[in-house]
Amino acid sequence: MRRYLQPNRVAQEVQFRMDMKQCVVKLLVQPSRGLADEKFIVLVQKAPPGFQLTVHALHKCEIGQSWEAFGHYTADATGAVNVSEDPSLGGTYSGVEQMGLMWSLRPVPGSKPGLRLRKMNVQTPMEVTISVYQGHQTEGFMDQVPLASVVVERWFMAPGVRRIPITEDGLTATLFLPPGPGPFPGLFDLWGGSGKLVEYRSALLASHGIASLVLDYITPKITMETGKMVDLQYFETAYKVLERHPQVLSSRIGMLGLSMGASMTLKMAVYSQVIKLRCAVSIGGSHVQPVEGSVEQMLGFYHKNTDRIRVTEENEVIYRDLSLPIPSDPSLKVDVGRLKCPLLLVLGDDDQNTPAYESAMDMKEMMERAGNKHLLTILLYPNAGHMIEPPYMPYARGGTYRTLDTHERVKVLWGGETVAHSRAQEDAWKKTLVFLRENLFGGTNPDEKQSVILSCVACPPPGHHGGQEVVWLRRHLVMPRPAQSSPDPLTLQFTMDRKQCIVSLLVQPSRGLVDEKFIVLVQGAPPGFQLTVHALHKCEDGHSWEAFGHYTSDATGTVNVSEDLSLGGTYSGVEQMGLMWSLRPVPGSKPGLRLRKMNVQTPMEVTISVYQGLQTEGFMDQVPLASVVVERWYMAPGVRRIPITEDGLTATLFLPPGPGPFPGLLDLWGGEGKLLEYRAALLASYGIASLGLDYLTPKITMETGKLMDKQYFETAYRVLEQHPQVLNSRIGMLGLSLGASMTLKMSVYSQVIKLRCAVCISGSHVQPTDGSLQEFLNFCWKNVGKRRIGENNEMLNRDLLLPIPTDPTLKVDVGRLKCPLLLVLGDDDQNWPAHESALDMKQIMERAGNSHLLTILLYPNAGHLIEPPYTPHFRASSFNSVQSTETVMTLWGGEMVAHSRAQEDSWRKMLDFLRENLFSGTNPGATT
């Protein structure tokens, strides 16, 4: 997300107290849902120029402890702060730190000492509330009301990742499988000496396409029951479970360990006759241990050296000297000279728990002497400590640790400096993923009997449309595209050898709002390979929808849907979001379907897959080369859904995250009735308190048989106006089709509804001005003879209101309008004479002298149902009129590509219009 303007900073400080009646501060965080290793952007807007503010993050973890981080900023001349670009002047971090709000999280004042933040339930997100406070604050955040707040979800599991508890053969483990059919490369994940089944790193690795099995080897159930520690056979049993899993490639398994887990990784990699690794990663580990001893003997070896333990002035224990000096006795250290797989050592030079640096230097010398140094990579980070975790995890210099022998809780010093350690975590994770991809996905193995499939899901920075993050992905995952043209696909007609070829599918972000774009990258295909990228969605009523594009990979085996041409399918050309807006019912579905989200509290799940060849049908009968699951949401994290039934209303109010108050909006749909919530939910995700209203089929109408009058709309307006979290002088109204007609009528004639602005999509002002809703429908019904039937037996309703009448009692006098009005319409609307109506309204307002309030967005070849972006286009669908129980096929109009362009462009401009009129400007009567 970029600012619209980047003026010079205001040098002087502006000292004042913000008047919340006059200024609505806006806070935007993108993406609001993402993987824990992905960045987000924090943007503050609409603050006064030079305004001092604090951006604050708060997280309440699963054990009830609260963590916070904050930075001090000064708004620029446009009233904006971009945390990704602007320096923090103080707080828990300083300088330009895009993710400082995450890695500098610390327990709130008064918390017990020695806490460490770890995610225990990876099936739920880590929720972080980000807020803006007035002034440069350092404490007492919970006692203040923020100017604005949003909720961010940080996930360790991408959509479609499967969590499988493993208890067979006495194991205590969890297997995480990536989305898709597999089989996948595998990884054995070991944590350190504190025990417990810690799953979040494995879940995150599975989100990057690696089947990951995390093993508790310190406190497994079998140890808790027998009191005996496990032996080496326990690790080999776990390896066999992973190796034999039908969705795991048996010859492409690696091992990763931290601390004591790193020591076990080294031991297994060298001495086990069962465990055959493709690569190994050791984080903060040492090779010093009895080579023929069990886990218990290893701990006994360390226990004999307890006299070497040091204690700091703060009573923190330093364990690193337990293994120092590095012994010369070969029986006391793993002989890494015998190692046959690539090894990555990750360590900080301020590790106070393990002599990782000294161990790394000794291993380097051993491998140099043995002639296998080419297998070794060392990542050494200055001023980093022991606990090098996935990126943006809060830095812990020390923590509380339960000893394995006495089970006593002691304070342990891990080491490291906050900024340097956080930098190390980010860099090490990136390079670890590259190392794993190179060794688990790259190369071939003559003994391999299975194909290698990678399903990789990640999230880009918010507002990302093909910028630096994708450059990073290509630099590390894909060879740069050569200047010469790709091979002629006619010369490359073959069947993929799945034993030798790795196909990867990357979709980012994997979770996002429905109006946000995603990037689809296919990598690792043969050059010039023909493939089909396919999207499948099963909606709530059980019907399936699909879209697909045909592509040919370039000389590097890559397809980027955002940049490359689709050669055919449900869309063609360069169409980044064609997989969404060209969705259509699968063959054999009943006619007249329309895709609408009914339960906005759950995501729209879309499976994106890659198939070999240029396919057009039969996708369900084939096994894809790779698949991922994408979640498309209408509700951002923290948005609240509140059913409204008071005073006979059938409505739902969606409130944005935070304390408010917020600008408000009354949202009306068209003539089919029902309570449709998805647009209101999406608008609330952008900071507008939105009330979706059913005015045609509310409960009271269903009970009495009577349609609602003007008072019903005014009652809904009052509910919104009187809500304590809504700014009563900053309310707008939005309607589509019949809802647009009601919006025009209320905005001109109601003595109760006082609008800040109005938006009419595909609407008309033609209606009896003094009539009720029933009289308006009767007026339309009297003209039913003007209906036309299309070539495919579809009903065309646009002539019901044509010609535009000259009688002023039959059309809303928009010349009396006092608020800005946005008209959105397509010139191929076959349901409503929106174009003719717009031109007539323009003339009326020009004669009245208020045409400065009017904005018209007219889209060539667009139809009637202009919805939020990337909603599939429906030229016609089944329609149930409230005037008749008959279901008819109604022609809405529009051409698919042009209509989809119109939806994207109009939504963006409509949001700008609402922001400009609901957030900006002042009003003497505004109250909070």
SVG drawing of the C-alpha trace seen along z (x, -y; Angstrom):
<svg xmlns="http://www.w3.org/2000/svg" viewBox="-51 -27 94 77">
<polyline fill="none" stroke="black" stroke-width="0.4" points="0.0,0.0 1.5,-3.3 0.5,-6.8 -1.2,-8.9 1.3,-11.7 4.8,-11.8 5.5,-15.4 8.3,-16.7 8.0,-16.0 6.8,-18.8 9.8,-19.9 8.0,-21.6 6.0,-19.6 2.3,-20.3 1.2,-20.4 -2.6,-20.1 -5.3,-17.7 -7.1,-16.0 -10.7,-17.0 -12.3,-13.6 -15.4,-15.4 -13.5,-17.0 -10.9,-14.3 -11.4,-10.6 -8.0,-8.9 -7.8,-5.8 -5.6,-2.8 -4.9,-0.3 -2.9,2.9 -2.4,5.2 -2.7,8.1 -4.9,8.5 -4.4,12.3 -1.1,13.8 1.5,16.4 3.7,15.7 6.8,15.3 5.3,12.7 5.5,8.9 2.6,6.5 2.3,2.8 0.8,0.4 -0.5,-2.9 -2.0,-5.7 -4.0,-8.3 -6.1,-11.4 -4.2,-12.6 -3.4,-16.3 0.0,-17.2 2.8,-17.0 0.7,-15.1 2.6,-13.0 1.2,-9.5 2.1,-6.0 1.4,-2.9 0.9,0.0 0.6,3.8 -1.1,5.9 -1.3,9.7 -2.9,11.9 -1.4,15.4 -3.1,18.7 -1.9,18.8 -3.5,15.4 -0.4,13.3 -0.4,10.0 2.5,8.8 2.9,5.3 5.2,3.3 5.0,-0.3 6.7,-2.9 6.6,-6.7 5.9,-8.6 5.1,-12.0 2.6,-12.4 3.8,-14.0 2.3,-17.0 -0.6,-14.8 -1.3,-13.4 0.1,-10.0 2.5,-7.6 3.8,-4.5 5.5,-2.2 7.4,-0.5 9.0,-3.8 9.0,-6.2 11.3,-6.1 10.1,-5.3 11.5,-8.0 11.3,-5.7 9.3,-3.0 10.2,0.7 12.1,0.2 13.4,-2.8 14.3,-3.6 12.5,-2.2 11.4,1.2 8.5,2.6 8.0,5.6 9.1,3.9 5.6,4.2 6.1,8.0 9.7,8.8 9.9,6.3 6.8,7.6 7.4,7.9 5.3,8.8 3.2,5.9 4.4,4.2 3.6,6.3 3.9,9.6 5.8,12.4 9.4,12.7 10.8,15.3 8.0,15.5 8.5,16.8 5.9,16.4 5.2,19.7 2.1,20.6 0.6,23.8 -2.6,24.3 -1.5,23.8 -5.0,24.3 -6.0,20.9 -4.2,17.6 -2.1,15.4 -4.3,12.3 -2.6,9.0 -4.5,5.7 -2.7,2.8 -3.9,-0.7 -3.0,-4.3 -2.8,-6.6 -2.5,-10.3 1.0,-11.5 4.1,-9.6 3.0,-7.2 5.1,-4.6 2.6,-3.2 -1.0,-3.0 -2.3,-1.9 -5.1,0.2 -6.4,-2.9 -6.8,-5.0 -9.2,-4.9 -7.2,-4.6 -7.9,-6.8 -8.2,-3.7 -7.6,0.1 -7.4,3.1 -7.0,6.8 -4.3,8.8 -4.2,12.6 -0.8,14.3 -1.1,17.9 1.4,20.8 -0.9,23.0 -1.7,22.0 -5.2,23.0 -5.3,26.6 -2.5,27.7 -3.5,30.9 -2.5,31.6 -2.3,35.4 -1.5,36.5 0.9,39.5 0.6,41.9 1.5,45.2 4.5,47.3 4.6,45.2 5.4,41.9 4.2,38.5 4.4,36.5 2.4,34.5 2.6,34.6 1.7,31.6 1.0,32.2 0.9,29.4 -2.3,28.9 -2.7,31.0 -2.3,34.7 1.5,34.9 3.7,36.8 5.9,34.2 9.5,34.0 9.6,34.6 11.3,33.1 11.9,34.4 11.6,31.4 13.2,31.6 13.1,28.9 15.3,28.5 15.6,29.9 12.5,28.4 10.3,31.0 6.7,30.8 5.3,31.1 5.9,27.7 4.2,27.6 4.4,24.1 7.6,24.4 6.5,27.7 3.1,26.1 4.9,23.2 7.3,25.5 4.3,27.5 2.8,24.2 5.9,23.9 5.4,27.3 7.3,29.7 5.6,32.6 6.9,31.9 6.8,34.3 7.6,32.7 8.6,35.1 8.5,34.8 11.5,36.9 12.0,35.4 8.5,35.7 6.6,38.1 3.7,40.0 5.8,43.2 8.4,41.4 5.7,39.9 4.2,43.3 7.4,45.3 9.8,42.7 12.4,43.9 13.9,41.7 13.6,42.8 16.5,44.4 17.8,44.0 15.2,46.5 12.5,43.9 13.9,41.5 14.2,44.2 10.6,45.3 9.5,41.7 11.6,41.6 10.0,44.8 6.5,43.3 7.5,40.3 9.3,42.4 6.4,44.8 3.6,42.2 2.0,42.5 2.2,38.7 5.9,38.4 8.8,39.0 10.9,41.6 14.2,40.5 13.7,36.8 13.6,36.4 15.6,33.9 16.0,33.2 16.0,30.0 16.8,29.4 17.3,26.6 19.6,26.8 19.5,30.3 17.4,31.2 20.3,30.1 22.6,32.4 20.2,35.3 20.0,34.3 23.8,34.5 23.9,37.9 21.2,39.4 22.6,38.0 26.0,39.7 25.4,42.9 21.9,44.2 21.6,47.1 17.9,46.4 17.7,42.6 18.9,41.6 18.8,37.9 18.8,35.7 20.0,32.7 20.2,31.6 19.8,28.2 21.3,27.5 20.3,24.4 22.2,23.4 23.5,26.9 26.7,28.8 28.3,32.0 29.7,32.6 28.1,35.7 28.9,39.4 28.6,40.8 27.4,44.2 25.2,43.0 21.5,42.6 19.6,39.4 19.8,40.2 23.6,40.8 24.0,37.5 22.2,35.7 24.3,37.5 27.5,36.3 26.3,32.7 25.3,33.2 28.8,34.3 30.0,30.9 27.5,28.8 30.4,27.2 31.1,25.3 27.7,23.6 27.9,19.9 25.3,17.6 24.9,13.9 24.2,11.0 20.5,11.3 20.6,15.0 20.4,16.2 22.1,19.6 24.6,19.9 25.0,23.4 27.4,22.9 30.4,24.1 29.0,27.5 30.6,28.7 33.7,26.6 36.4,26.9 35.6,28.9 37.0,32.3 39.7,33.9 38.4,37.4 36.6,38.7 34.2,40.7 32.8,37.5 31.8,35.7 29.9,36.7 32.2,37.5 30.8,35.1 33.6,36.1 31.4,39.2 28.5,37.0 27.1,37.7 24.4,35.1 24.5,31.3 24.6,29.7 23.4,26.1 24.6,24.7 22.7,21.7 24.2,19.9 24.6,16.7 27.9,15.6 26.3,14.5 24.7,17.9 24.9,18.3 23.3,21.7 25.3,23.8 28.9,23.4 27.5,23.3 30.3,21.1 33.1,23.2 31.3,26.4 30.8,25.0 34.5,24.2 35.5,27.7 33.0,29.3 34.4,27.2 38.0,28.4 36.8,32.1 35.0,31.9 38.0,30.2 40.2,33.0 37.7,35.6 37.2,34.0 33.5,33.4 33.6,29.7 31.7,29.0 28.6,30.3 28.9,27.6 27.2,24.2 27.5,22.0 25.3,19.0 26.9,17.0 25.1,14.0 26.8,11.3 25.1,10.5 22.4,13.1 21.6,15.6 20.5,19.2 16.8,19.2 16.8,18.5 13.2,19.0 11.0,18.2 11.0,14.5 9.3,11.8 8.9,14.1 9.6,11.9 13.2,11.9 13.8,13.7 17.3,13.0 16.4,15.3 13.5,17.4 12.4,19.9 13.5,23.5 12.6,26.7 15.7,28.9 15.4,32.4 17.0,34.1 15.6,32.2 12.6,30.6 13.5,27.4 12.6,24.1 15.6,21.9 16.1,18.7 18.3,19.3 20.3,16.8 19.9,17.4 21.9,14.4 21.7,12.0 20.7,8.4 17.1,7.6 17.6,6.0 20.6,8.2 18.8,11.3 15.6,10.3 17.6,9.6 19.2,13.1 15.8,14.8 14.5,13.2 17.7,13.9 18.2,17.4 14.6,18.5 14.8,17.2 18.1,19.0 16.9,22.2 14.0,22.3 16.2,21.9 18.6,24.6 15.7,27.0 14.2,26.3 17.6,26.8 18.2,30.1 14.7,31.6 13.2,30.4 16.3,29.9 18.3,32.6 17.3,36.2 17.8,39.5 18.1,42.7 16.5,44.7 13.5,42.4 10.2,44.1 7.8,41.2 7.2,37.8 8.0,34.6 5.2,32.2 5.6,28.9 2.5,27.0 3.8,23.7 1.7,21.0 3.0,17.7 1.7,14.2 3.3,11.1 3.5,7.7 0.2,6.0 -0.8,4.0 1.7,6.0 1.2,6.1 4.3,7.7 7.0,5.8 10.1,6.6 8.9,9.7 8.3,11.5 11.7,10.4 13.1,12.2 11.1,15.3 12.5,15.4 16.0,14.7 16.0,17.7 13.5,20.0 13.7,19.3 16.5,18.7 16.2,15.2 14.3,15.4 16.6,15.3 16.2,12.6 15.7,15.1 12.2,16.4 10.9,19.6 11.3,22.9 8.6,23.5 5.9,25.4 5.2,27.4 8.6,29.1 7.9,30.0 4.9,32.4 5.7,34.9 4.4,36.5 6.1,35.2 8.5,37.6 7.3,37.2 10.3,39.0 12.6,36.3 10.6,33.1 9.6,30.9 6.5,28.8 5.8,26.1 2.7,23.9 2.9,20.7 -0.2,18.6 0.2,15.5 -1.5,14.3 -3.2,17.5 -5.7,15.6 -7.0,12.3 -10.1,10.1 -12.1,10.8 -11.1,7.5 -7.4,8.2 -5.4,9.7 -3.2,12.8 -0.2,13.9 0.0,17.4 3.4,18.8 4.1,22.2 7.8,23.2 9.9,26.3 8.0,27.4 10.0,28.4 10.8,25.5 8.0,25.0 5.7,27.3 2.0,26.8 -0.2,26.7 -3.5,25.6 -4.0,23.6 -7.4,24.4 -9.6,22.9 -12.4,24.8 -14.9,23.5 -17.7,25.4 -20.2,22.9 -22.5,23.1 -25.5,24.5 -23.3,27.4 -22.7,26.3 -19.2,26.3 -17.7,23.5 -14.5,23.6 -12.2,21.4 -9.0,22.2 -6.3,20.8 -3.9,22.4 -0.2,21.5 3.2,22.5 6.1,22.4 9.1,20.2 12.7,21.3 13.1,21.6 9.9,23.8 8.0,20.9 4.5,19.5 3.5,16.2 -0.3,15.8 0.1,12.1 2.4,11.5 2.0,14.4 -0.7,14.9 -3.4,17.4 -3.8,19.0 -7.3,20.1 -9.7,21.5 -12.4,19.4 -10.3,16.3 -7.4,15.4 -4.6,12.9 -2.8,11.5 -5.4,11.7 -4.1,11.8 -7.5,12.5 -9.1,14.3 -9.2,17.5 -11.8,15.6 -13.9,13.4 -14.3,16.1 -15.6,18.8 -18.6,20.6 -20.7,23.6 -19.0,26.9 -20.5,28.8 -23.8,30.5 -24.9,27.8 -28.4,26.5 -28.9,23.3 -29.3,19.8 -26.9,20.1 -25.5,17.1 -22.5,17.1 -23.3,15.2 -21.7,15.7 -24.3,16.2 -22.2,16.9 -19.7,14.1 -18.1,15.4 -16.5,18.2 -14.1,17.8 -14.7,18.6 -12.3,21.5 -10.8,21.9 -8.5,24.8 -6.0,23.7 -4.3,26.6 -1.9,27.2 -2.7,29.9 -0.5,31.3 -1.5,30.2 -4.1,27.8 -7.2,29.3 -10.8,28.1 -12.8,30.7 -12.6,33.7 -10.5,32.0 -12.1,34.0 -11.0,37.2 -7.3,36.3 -4.6,35.9 -3.1,32.4 0.6,31.8 0.2,29.5 -2.6,27.8 -3.1,25.1 -6.1,23.7 -6.8,20.0 -9.2,18.3 -11.1,15.3 -12.8,13.3 -15.5,10.6 -14.8,9.9 -11.4,8.7 -10.2,9.9 -11.9,8.0 -15.0,7.0 -18.1,7.6 -21.4,8.9 -24.5,7.8 -27.9,9.0 -30.6,6.2 -34.2,7.2 -35.4,4.2 -38.4,2.2 -39.3,4.9 -36.1,4.6 -34.4,7.5 -30.8,6.2 -27.2,6.8 -24.7,4.3 -21.0,4.8 -18.7,2.7 -15.0,2.3 -12.4,3.3 -11.6,0.8 -13.5,-1.4 -14.8,-3.8 -16.8,-5.9 -16.9,-5.2 -18.6,-6.7 -21.8,-4.7 -23.5,-3.4 -26.9,-2.0 -26.6,0.8 -29.5,1.8 -29.7,4.6 -32.1,5.2 -35.6,6.5 -35.1,10.2 -35.1,9.5 -33.2,11.6 -30.6,10.3 -27.4,10.1 -24.4,9.3 -21.3,9.7 -20.9,6.1 -21.6,4.6 -19.1,6.9 -16.5,5.9 -17.2,2.2 -16.8,2.7 -13.4,4.2 -12.5,0.8 -13.5,-1.1 -17.2,-1.9 -19.9,-0.8 -22.3,0.8 -25.9,1.8 -27.2,4.3 -31.0,4.1 -33.6,6.5 -36.6,4.3 -38.4,6.6 -38.6,9.9 -38.1,8.9 -39.6,11.0 -42.4,8.5 -43.4,8.7 -43.3,12.5 -45.7,12.4 -48.1,9.7 -47.9,9.9 -47.4,6.1 -44.4,4.4 -42.5,1.8 -43.0,-2.0 -40.6,-4.9 -40.8,-4.6 -39.0,-1.3 -35.9,-2.8 -36.0,-5.7 -36.1,-3.3 -33.0,-1.6 -31.3,-4.9 -32.0,-5.8 -30.6,-2.5 -27.4,-3.3 -27.5,-7.0 -28.0,-6.3 -25.4,-3.5 -22.7,-4.7 -19.9,-3.6 -21.3,-5.4 -20.7,-9.1 -24.2,-10.4 -23.3,-13.2 -21.2,-11.0 -23.7,-8.5 -24.0,-7.5 -26.3,-5.3 -25.6,-2.7 -28.0,-0.8 -28.0,1.5 -30.9,1.8 -34.1,1.3 -32.0,0.4 -30.5,-2.5 -34.0,-3.7 -34.8,-3.7 -31.5,-5.4 -32.4,-8.3 -35.9,-8.7 -34.7,-8.7 -31.9,-11.1 -34.2,-13.7 -37.6,-13.3 -36.9,-11.9 -37.0,-14.4 -35.2,-11.9 -32.4,-10.6 -29.7,-13.1 -26.9,-11.7 -23.3,-12.7 -23.2,-11.0 -25.0,-8.5 -24.0,-5.8 -26.4,-4.3 -25.3,-1.3 -27.4,-0.5 -30.4,-2.4 -33.1,-4.8 -34.9,-7.8 -38.1,-6.9 -40.8,-6.1 -43.9,-7.7 -42.4,-10.3 -45.3,-10.2 -45.8,-6.5 -44.9,-3.7 -42.6,-0.8 -45.7,1.2 -46.9,-1.5 -43.6,-1.7 -43.7,2.1 -47.3,1.7 -46.1,-1.1 -43.5,1.3 -45.9,4.1 -48.4,2.0 -45.7,1.8 -45.1,5.5 -46.2,5.6 -43.0,3.7 -40.8,6.6 -38.9,8.3 -37.7,11.9 -34.1,12.5 -32.8,15.1 -32.3,17.6 -35.7,17.0 -34.3,14.5 -36.4,11.7 -35.3,8.1 -36.8,5.6 -35.1,2.4 -38.1,1.0 -40.4,1.1 -39.3,-2.5 -38.8,-3.7 -39.2,-6.2 -38.0,-8.4 -41.2,-10.3 -41.5,-14.1 -44.1,-14.1 -42.2,-15.4 -44.3,-13.2 -42.9,-10.1 -39.2,-10.7 -37.1,-11.7 -36.3,-15.4 -32.5,-15.1 -32.2,-18.8 -33.1,-19.0 -30.2,-16.7 -27.8,-18.3 -25.2,-15.6 -22.6,-14.2 -24.0,-11.5 -22.1,-8.7 -23.8,-6.9 -22.3,-3.6 -23.7,-2.0 -23.0,0.1 -24.2,-0.8 -25.3,2.7 -27.6,2.9 -30.5,5.0 -32.5,4.9 -32.8,1.2 -32.5,-1.9 -29.6,-3.1 -27.9,-5.0 -31.0,-6.9 -31.8,-7.7 -28.3,-9.0 -28.4,-11.4 -31.8,-12.7 -30.6,-13.1 -27.6,-15.0 -29.9,-17.4 -32.1,-17.9 -29.1,-18.7 -27.6,-21.1 -30.9,-23.0 -31.1,-23.1 -27.5,-24.2 -26.3,-21.2 -24.6,-19.2 -21.3,-19.8 -22.5,-17.1 -22.8,-14.5 -20.2,-11.9 -21.1,-9.4 -19.1,-6.2 -20.3,-4.8 -18.7,-1.5 -18.9,-0.3 -20.2,3.2 -20.9,3.7 -24.2,5.0 -26.5,4.6 -25.0,6.5 -21.9,4.5 -20.6,6.1 -17.3,6.1 -14.3,6.9 -13.5,10.5 -17.1,11.6 -17.9,13.9 -19.9,12.2 -23.5,13.3 -25.0,12.2 -28.2,13.9 -29.4,15.9 -32.6,17.1 -34.6,14.4 -37.4,14.6 -39.4,11.4 -41.3,10.3 -44.2,9.5 -44.5,13.1 -43.6,16.5 -42.4,17.4 -38.7,17.9 -37.6,16.4 -34.3,16.3 -33.4,12.6 -30.9,11.0 -28.6,8.7 -26.3,7.8 -22.6,7.1 -19.6,8.8 -17.5,10.8 -14.1,9.1 -15.6,5.5 -17.9,6.2 -15.2,7.6 -13.0,4.5 -16.0,2.3 -16.4,4.1 -12.7,3.6 -12.5,0.0 -15.8,-1.1 -15.1,0.6 -11.8,-1.3 -13.4,-4.6 -16.4,-4.0 -14.1,-3.4 -12.3,-6.6 -15.7,-8.4 -16.8,-7.1 -13.5,-7.9 -13.6,-11.4 -17.1,-12.2 -17.4,-10.1 -13.9,-10.5 -12.7,-13.8 -14.0,-17.4 -15.6,-18.9 -19.2,-19.3 -20.1,-21.7 -22.9,-19.3 -20.7,-16.2 -20.8,-14.4 -19.1,-11.3"/>
</svg>
